[in-house]
């Protein structure tokens, strides 16, 4: 999509989309944030369609994002409402063991081949799906799967030895 087309779509649909979400959640700031995120995601996808064809997709993405935020907040609230679990506090030995594992993990990541590490971190840290990684790195999905398989195998072996 051309920059001008995207700008026109943004200008025409931003307020409508924000109102659509505001009526559902009652939070103007949240609605604005979600709409901005949705437009950003749409721009990143660089779909080859006319702006008029993307309006429905925008509403679907916005509605899905709102549902996702709602579910996340529900999970967060239920977690906060739980009483603290004193039995899960770490002993000093467990804390040392954890720090040791963390150090070994970081060392293994540094030793991992760059192509595998890149795919692994995009998947784990950036929470991207394989097809998104493939798109960004201009690879096939199979290549991403293979690199991830090798990265996990590398980590398994590196952490088992230490």
C-alpha positions as YAML, in Angstrom:
chain: A
units: angstrom
residues:
- id: 1
  name: UNK
  ca: [0.00, 0.00, 0.00]
- id: 2
  name: UNK
  ca: [1.27, 3.42, -0.87]
- id: 3
  name: UNK
  ca: [2.04, 5.93, 1.83]
- id: 4
  name: UNK
  ca: [-0.62, 8.35, 0.58]
- id: 5
  name: UNK
  ca: [-3.27, 5.63, 0.54]
- id: 6
  name: UNK
  ca: [-2.36, 4.60, 4.08]
- id: 7
  name: UNK
  ca: [-2.50, 8.21, 5.28]
- id: 8
  name: UNK
  ca: [-5.90, 8.67, 3.68]
- id: 9
  name: UNK
  ca: [-7.16, 5.44, 5.27]
- id: 10
  name: UNK
  ca: [-5.79, 6.56, 8.63]
- id: 11
  name: UNK
  ca: [-7.38, 10.01, 8.36]
- id: 12
  name: UNK
  ca: [-10.74, 8.62, 7.28]
- id: 13
  name: UNK
  ca: [-11.00, 5.70, 9.69]
- id: 14
  name: UNK
  ca: [-9.11, 6.65, 12.87]
- id: 15
  name: UNK
  ca: [-11.96, 8.46, 14.63]
- id: 16
  name: UNK
  ca: [-14.57, 5.91, 13.53]
- id: 17
  name: UNK
  ca: [-12.44, 3.03, 14.74]
- id: 18
  name: UNK
  ca: [-11.64, 4.75, 18.03]
- id: 19
  name: UNK
  ca: [-15.34, 5.42, 18.64]
- id: 20
  name: UNK
  ca: [-16.15, 1.81, 17.76]
- id: 21
  name: UNK
  ca: [-13.77, 0.64, 20.50]
- id: 22
  name: UNK
  ca: [-14.69, 3.39, 22.96]
- id: 23
  name: UNK
  ca: [-18.35, 2.33, 22.87]
- id: 24
  name: UNK
  ca: [-17.27, -1.21, 23.71]
- id: 25
  name: UNK
  ca: [-14.74, -0.54, 26.46]
- id: 26
  name: UNK
  ca: [-15.65, 2.90, 27.84]
- id: 27
  name: UNK
  ca: [-11.99, 3.93, 28.02]
- id: 28
  name: UNK
  ca: [-11.00, 6.60, 25.48]
- id: 29
  name: UNK
  ca: [-7.29, 6.27, 26.17]
- id: 30
  name: UNK
  ca: [-7.33, 2.48, 25.74]
- id: 31
  name: UNK
  ca: [-9.36, 2.81, 22.55]
- id: 32
  name: UNK
  ca: [-6.86, 5.32, 21.13]
- id: 33
  name: UNK
  ca: [-3.90, 3.11, 22.04]
- id: 34
  name: UNK
  ca: [-5.45, 0.06, 20.42]
- id: 35
  name: UNK
  ca: [-6.34, 1.93, 17.23]
- id: 36
  name: UNK
  ca: [-2.78, 3.25, 16.95]
- id: 37
  name: UNK
  ca: [-1.41, -0.28, 17.44]
- id: 38
  name: UNK
  ca: [-3.79, -1.65, 14.82]
- id: 39
  name: UNK
  ca: [-2.74, 0.92, 12.24]
- id: 40
  name: UNK
  ca: [0.91, 0.23, 13.02]
- id: 41
  name: UNK
  ca: [0.40, -3.50, 12.51]
- id: 42
  name: UNK
  ca: [-1.45, -2.86, 9.27]
- id: 43
  name: UNK
  ca: [1.40, -0.67, 8.02]
- id: 44
  name: UNK
  ca: [3.97, -3.33, 8.96]
- id: 45
  name: UNK
  ca: [2.05, -5.97, 6.99]
- id: 46
  name: UNK
  ca: [2.34, -3.89, 3.80]
- id: 47
  name: UNK
  ca: [-0.71, -5.53, 2.25]
- id: 48
  name: UNK
  ca: [-1.16, -5.00, -1.45]
- id: 49
  name: UNK
  ca: [-4.81, -3.95, -1.36]
- id: 50
  name: UNK
  ca: [-6.76, -0.79, -1.85]
- id: 51
  name: UNK
  ca: [-7.60, 1.13, 1.34]
- id: 52
  name: UNK
  ca: [-11.34, 0.50, 0.90]
- id: 53
  name: UNK
  ca: [-10.71, -3.25, 1.04]
- id: 54
  name: UNK
  ca: [-8.88, -2.93, 4.39]
- id: 55
  name: UNK
  ca: [-11.61, -1.25, 6.43]
- id: 56
  name: UNK
  ca: [-13.17, -4.56, 7.47]
- id: 57
  name: UNK
  ca: [-9.77, -5.94, 8.40]
- id: 58
  name: UNK
  ca: [-9.10, -2.86, 10.54]
- id: 59
  name: UNK
  ca: [-12.30, -3.39, 12.52]
- id: 60
  name: UNK
  ca: [-11.57, -7.10, 12.95]
- id: 61
  name: UNK
  ca: [-8.02, -6.39, 14.15]
- id: 62
  name: UNK
  ca: [-9.26, -3.70, 16.55]
- id: 63
  name: UNK
  ca: [-11.97, -5.93, 17.99]
- id: 64
  name: UNK
  ca: [-9.50, -8.80, 18.42]
- id: 65
  name: UNK
  ca: [-6.98, -6.51, 20.10]
- id: 66
  name: UNK
  ca: [-9.63, -5.25, 22.52]
- id: 67
  name: UNK
  ca: [-10.65, -8.81, 23.41]
- id: 68
  name: UNK
  ca: [-7.00, -9.70, 23.92]
- id: 69
  name: UNK
  ca: [-6.47, -6.70, 26.22]
- id: 70
  name: UNK
  ca: [-9.60, -7.60, 28.16]
- id: 71
  name: UNK
  ca: [-8.48, -11.21, 28.62]
- id: 72
  name: UNK
  ca: [-5.03, -10.07, 29.68]
- id: 73
  name: UNK
  ca: [-6.48, -7.69, 32.26]
- id: 74
  name: UNK
  ca: [-8.76, -10.45, 33.59]
- id: 75
  name: UNK
  ca: [-5.78, -12.77, 34.01]
- id: 76
  name: UNK
  ca: [-3.80, -10.00, 35.65]
- id: 77
  name: UNK
  ca: [-6.61, -9.21, 38.09]
- id: 78
  name: UNK
  ca: [-7.10, -12.86, 39.06]
- id: 79
  name: UNK
  ca: [-3.36, -13.19, 39.61]
- id: 80
  name: UNK
  ca: [-3.27, -10.10, 41.84]
- id: 81
  name: UNK
  ca: [-6.30, -11.31, 43.78]
- id: 82
  name: UNK
  ca: [-4.58, -14.58, 44.66]
- id: 83
  name: UNK
  ca: [-3.08, -14.73, 48.13]
- id: 84
  name: UNK
  ca: [0.70, -14.91, 48.14]
- id: 85
  name: UNK
  ca: [2.07, -18.43, 48.10]
- id: 86
  name: UNK
  ca: [4.82, -18.60, 50.71]
- id: 87
  name: UNK
  ca: [5.67, -22.19, 49.82]
- id: 88
  name: UNK
  ca: [7.09, -21.09, 46.46]
- id: 89
  name: UNK
  ca: [9.77, -18.85, 47.95]
- id: 90
  name: UNK
  ca: [13.22, -19.96, 46.89]
- id: 91
  name: UNK
  ca: [15.77, -21.39, 49.22]
- id: 92
  name: UNK
  ca: [19.28, -19.99, 48.92]
- id: 93
  name: UNK
  ca: [20.36, -23.17, 47.10]
- id: 94
  name: UNK
  ca: [17.56, -22.77, 44.57]
- id: 95
  name: UNK
  ca: [18.46, -19.12, 44.02]
- id: 96
  name: UNK
  ca: [22.11, -20.04, 43.38]
- id: 97
  name: UNK
  ca: [21.03, -22.85, 41.06]
- id: 98
  name: UNK
  ca: [18.75, -20.47, 39.16]
- id: 99
  name: UNK
  ca: [21.52, -17.87, 38.75]
- id: 100
  name: UNK
  ca: [23.88, -20.59, 37.55]
- id: 101
  name: UNK
  ca: [21.35, -21.81, 35.00]
- id: 102
  name: UNK
  ca: [20.72, -18.25, 33.84]
- id: 103
  name: UNK
  ca: [24.45, -17.64, 33.38]
- id: 104
  name: UNK
  ca: [24.85, -20.89, 31.46]
- id: 105
  name: UNK
  ca: [21.86, -20.01, 29.27]
- id: 106
  name: UNK
  ca: [23.34, -16.61, 28.42]
- id: 107
  name: UNK
  ca: [26.71, -18.20, 27.60]
- id: 108
  name: UNK
  ca: [25.00, -20.77, 25.38]
- id: 109
  name: UNK
  ca: [23.11, -18.01, 23.57]
- id: 110
  name: UNK
  ca: [26.37, -16.19, 22.86]
- id: 111
  name: UNK
  ca: [27.94, -19.40, 21.47]
- id: 112
  name: UNK
  ca: [24.88, -20.27, 19.37]
- id: 113
  name: UNK
  ca: [25.27, -19.66, 15.60]
- id: 114
  name: UNK
  ca: [23.94, -16.24, 14.68]
- id: 115
  name: UNK
  ca: [21.22, -17.43, 12.28]
- id: 116
  name: UNK
  ca: [19.80, -19.80, 14.90]
- id: 117
  name: UNK
  ca: [20.05, -17.24, 17.69]
- id: 118
  name: UNK
  ca: [18.27, -14.63, 15.58]
- id: 119
  name: UNK
  ca: [15.31, -16.93, 14.91]
- id: 120
  name: UNK
  ca: [15.24, -18.19, 18.51]
- id: 121
  name: UNK
  ca: [15.18, -14.69, 20.01]
- id: 122
  name: UNK
  ca: [12.59, -13.41, 17.54]
- id: 123
  name: UNK
  ca: [10.37, -16.30, 18.55]
- id: 124
  name: UNK
  ca: [10.95, -16.24, 22.28]
- id: 125
  name: UNK
  ca: [11.62, -12.59, 23.11]
- id: 126
  name: UNK
  ca: [9.62, -10.81, 20.41]
- id: 127
  name: UNK
  ca: [6.91, -13.52, 20.47]
- id: 128
  name: UNK
  ca: [6.74, -13.63, 16.68]
- id: 129
  name: UNK
  ca: [5.17, -16.55, 14.89]
- id: 130
  name: UNK
  ca: [7.22, -18.55, 12.39]
- id: 131
  name: UNK
  ca: [5.50, -17.00, 9.38]
- id: 132
  name: UNK
  ca: [6.24, -13.50, 10.72]
- id: 133
  name: UNK
  ca: [9.90, -14.40, 11.28]
- id: 134
  name: UNK
  ca: [10.07, -15.88, 7.79]
- id: 135
  name: UNK
  ca: [8.61, -12.69, 6.34]
- id: 136
  name: UNK
  ca: [11.02, -10.41, 8.20]
- id: 137
  name: UNK
  ca: [14.10, -12.49, 7.39]
- id: 138
  name: UNK
  ca: [12.90, -13.24, 3.86]
- id: 139
  name: UNK
  ca: [13.11, -17.01, 4.44]
- id: 140
  name: UNK
  ca: [10.74, -19.88, 3.95]
- id: 141
  name: UNK
  ca: [8.76, -21.07, 6.95]
- id: 142
  name: UNK
  ca: [10.57, -24.42, 6.69]
- id: 143
  name: UNK
  ca: [13.93, -22.65, 6.99]
- id: 144
  name: UNK
  ca: [12.71, -20.88, 10.13]
- id: 145
  name: UNK
  ca: [11.46, -24.18, 11.57]
- id: 146
  name: UNK
  ca: [14.80, -25.85, 10.84]
- id: 147
  name: UNK
  ca: [16.78, -23.02, 12.44]
- id: 148
  name: UNK
  ca: [14.52, -23.13, 15.51]
- id: 149
  name: UNK
  ca: [14.92, -26.90, 15.77]
- id: 150
  name: UNK
  ca: [18.70, -26.55, 15.68]
- id: 151
  name: UNK
  ca: [18.64, -23.67, 18.18]
- id: 152
  name: UNK
  ca: [16.59, -25.67, 20.68]
- id: 153
  name: UNK
  ca: [18.82, -28.71, 20.17]
- id: 154
  name: UNK
  ca: [21.90, -26.53, 20.72]
- id: 155
  name: UNK
  ca: [20.47, -25.14, 23.96]
- id: 156
  name: UNK
  ca: [19.42, -28.58, 25.20]
- id: 157
  name: UNK
  ca: [22.92, -29.92, 24.68]
- id: 158
  name: UNK
  ca: [24.68, -26.83, 26.04]
- id: 159
  name: UNK
  ca: [22.60, -26.74, 29.21]
- id: 160
  name: UNK
  ca: [22.70, -30.49, 29.81]
- id: 161
  name: UNK
  ca: [26.51, -30.54, 29.78]
- id: 162
  name: UNK
  ca: [26.91, -27.79, 32.35]
...
